[in-house]
Amino acid sequence: MSRAQTTARVQVIHSSGVLRSALVALLERERFQVTSASGFSRASSGTTGAPGTPGAPATVTVVDGSCPVGAAHLERRSLQGSAKEPTHATPALAAARPGLGLAGAGAERAGIAFAGASRGCAALVVLAGTEHPGVLRLAYAAGALGLVDRDGPANHLATAIRLAAGGGRYVDDGLAMSLLRAMDMPLSPREVRVLSRAAQGDSVAEIARGLCLSHGTVRNYIASATRKVGARNRVDAIRISRAAGWV
């Protein structure tokens, strides 16, 4: 067994108790030390350990980017300022190649490079689907080291965790082209975050409070997103972005 396999401590974050429990059971069968949370916590930042290992940090955080608390976690990670917001895909995958999973070669073909894990945080592995490229863009901005197709084989998640625990990268082949599309979409990750909150019915004040932004900055992001997608107003921008899978 590799060192990553025997020592990885995993924090699972999901808003659904049933799915969270299923993920915990799956990963415990893979001999990981697993804890879980229904939202962003100190544990998910790598400062609280699994049961039986007081004070030991989580090695890897697993987040379903399609659920509300998963999206909120990715927002929080990206706002920590340790991952740059990319404007386009970059071909600098040569250095990342040793860390790609067997199914991650698609990312190399697509010319996508990953940022490293956020400083001071557990390595991030994100469950995502091809229908929401905006989630993939947000995961990239949050410094995710692994992207796993939530509809793919269960063993891919364990593989991604082991690679991420050792600083490697993993992208499921099925997500590679969706990630490329996400990198080419007109909205920046922060515009996606703000528009996603607006799509959930949050007011400008609620978005500002949730993302630690001023009211004026939130309005500017909404206006910029509306202009970029060619919409008439905020409602139209949300409609267009939802149809494209960006929010």
Sequence and secondary structure as in RCSB ss.txt:
>XXXX:A:sequence
MSRAQTTARVQVIHSSGVLRSALVALLERERFQVTSASGFSRASSGTTGAPGTPGAPATVTVVDGSCPVGAAHLE
RRSLQGSAKEPTHATPALAAARPGLGLAGAGAERAGIAFAGASRGCAALVVLAGTEHPGVLRLAYAAGALGLVDR
DGPANHLATAIRLAAGGGRYVDDGLAMSLLRAMDMPLSPREVRVLSRAAQGDSVAEIARGLCLSHGTVRNYIASA
TRKVGARNRVDAIRISRAAGWV
>XXXX:A:secstr
  HHHHH EEEEE S HHHHHHHHHHHHHTT EEEEESS  TGGGT S  TTSTT   SEEEEETTSHHHHHHHH
HHHHTT S   SS     TTTGGG  GGGHHHHHHT       TTS EEEEEE TT HHHHHHHHHTT SEEEET
TS THHHHHHHHHHHTT  EE HHHHHHHHHHHHSSS HHHHHHHHHHHTT  HHHHHHHHT  HHHHHHHHHHH
HHHTT SSHHHHHHHHHHHT  
